[in-house]
Amino acid sequence: MEKDKIFISHRHSDTQSDCRALKSELQKHFGKENVFLDIENLEPGIKFAEAIEKTLAQSKVVLVVMGPDWQGPKDENGIPRLFQENDWVRREVAASLQSPGTRVIPILLKNISEPKASDLPDDLKPLAELQATEINIKRWDYDVEQLIKFLEKIVPRKPNPIHESGSTSRRVIPPPPPKSWLAKNYLWVLGGVVALFVIIGIAGTEPTTYPIDDEVIGGDYEKDSENGNSGNPNISGNPQQNNPPATNQKSIIHDLSGRWVLQDIEGNQSTLVFTQNGNTFEFLEYNILNNQIGKGSGVIDGNNWTADYYNTMFNIGGKLSMATSNSGSSWEGLVIVPEVASTQISLTRN
């Protein structure tokens, strides 16, 4: 059997969304049938040891993807799952290190350092001696491109045929799951930051560059009275020609312009790029591959703002409701899809 495939080993709770995005990129260059994401492509009913042996027999390269939680959760004795002999990730990597003719490449995600031998169980200690490659989310396209160039020296390039957007077989979206699941995975479904939907929705498209607006647009503040006391801000957005200015009041309009990282309670992320005019604003949303997947507009009301949101990939609308307790340095709130789900989110400057 020819060894010409790429096997991606990872811990699901650590780097699942990143690995799905990586798998999508690699499949464009090496072919869909030539890239495995751990054991997802193996037949049911087969023993794990046999499944790993069968996969490695076809794998020229094994990418061991590691993030901050690669060692896994600790048991009641404080021992990480990686140090337990029945851990699937440990067994995958150990078998890969012992497989003849297989190149093992550690991939570092989310700014982690290379593992030391003291951080690894005995059968994985050789991993610490291998040269690792880092993939940084902020320079995803470049780092993945460099990895692909290196892999092309080892694995034959067999790109998939590019499917047009009119191909309905790859764009079928399953019915929405129960609310309890969707509430935990809203950004995974709606934001498109998990690359499974990136594969379905944007295969074959070119990355889009963020329109970064570094200039603060807006910031028209009402003057307060000489005593410096502040009152309730005017958030109507309408002129006040017929009303005398209120005494001891100042309209506070926080600056939202520029790039922000939106994150849900599961750690899924996307990027929002805001433009602002006074107390009104618009934004565009991008996934980790820099593809635009959403847009919205709203109004700032003192330390709160609300916005209508529309996902351009799945044609789903909702609302964002946010508040700040630190003068606009960060925001906390909810994303709400009427009659479907709501979940907590946070917004921090990028």
C-alpha positions, 0 to 999 in steps of 0.5 A, a space after each residue: 500500500 502506497 504511503 502518500 497521505 497526511 494524518 492530522 492527530 489532535 485532541 478534540 477539546 483542544 484544537 478541533 476547529 483549527 484542525 478542521 480549517 487546516 484539513 480544508 486547506 490541505 485537501 485543496 492541495 493534496 486531495 480530499 481522499 489524502 488527508 485524514 483528521 485523526 480517526 474520523 475517516 475510519 470504519 465503525 466496528 474496527 478496533 482502535 489499534 487496528 484502525 491506527 495501524 491501517 491509517 499509519 500504513 497509508 500515512 507519509 506524514 503525521 501532523 501532531 497538532 498541539 494547543 494549550 489543552 493538548 495534555 487533556 483534563 486531569 483525573 481525580 489524582 491530578 494526572 493529565 489524560 495524556 499520561 494515561 495509557 488508554 488515551 487515544 491521542 497518546 496512542 496515536 502519537 506513540 504509534 506514529 513515532 514508531 511507524 517506519 517511513 512516516 514523518 512526524 511533525 509537531 504543529 504548535 497552535 495558540 502561542 504554545 511552546 515546544 514540549 519538553 521531554 519532562 512534559 511527555 510520557 515515556 513513549 512520547 519523549 522522542 516528540 520533544 526532539 523533533 523540529 516543530 512548526 508554529 501556526 499563528 491565527 493572526 498569520 494563518 494564511 502565511 503559516 499554512 502556505 509555508 507548511 504546504 510548501 514543505 509538505 509538497 516535498 514529501 507528499 505528492 500534490 493531488 488537488 481536488 477539482 474546484 466545485 462551483 457554488 451552484 453545487 448543491 451536494 456540498 451546500 446542504 445544511 442539516 436541520 437545526 439541532 435542539 436549542 440546548 446544543 445550539 445555545 452552546 455552539 451558536 458561533 460554531 453554526 452562525 459565525 462560521 469560525 469552525 472550519 467544518 462549515 468553512 469547508 461547506 460554505 466557502 470552498 474555492 473562494 479567495 481570502 478577503 483582506 480586512 478593511 482596517 479603519 484606524 481613524 476614529 469616526 465620530 466622537 461628537 461630544 456635548 459639552 458639559 457645564 462648568 461644574 463637570 457633573 455628567 447626566 444621562 446621554 442623549 442617545 436618540 440621534 436626533 437634533 435637539 433644536 427645540 429643546 434647551 440643552 440639559 444642565 450638568 449632562 454629557 453624552 458619552 459615545 464610546 469608540 468602537 471603530 477598528 477591529 475587535 475579537 468576538 468570543 463565545 463561552 466555548 472559545 469560538 472566535 470571529 473578528 468584527 471590523 467596525 466603522 462609526 459615525 457618532 453614536 451609530 455604527 456598522 460592522 463586518 464579520 470575518 472568520 479565521 480564514 479572513 472570509 466575510 461571513 456577516 454584517 450588522 449595524 446598531 446604536 450606542 446608548 452610553 455604556 450599552 449598544 445594540 445591533 441587528 446582525 445578519 449572517 451572509 453565509 446562512 441567511 440567518 438574522 439576530 441581535 447583539 446586546 452588549 454592555 461595558 463596565 470599563 469605559 469601552 475597553 471591552 464588552 459583554 453581552 448576548 447574541 440572540 436569534 429569535 425563537 432559536 437560541 441566545 448565548 453569552 459573548 464577549 468583545 475585546 480589541 484586537 
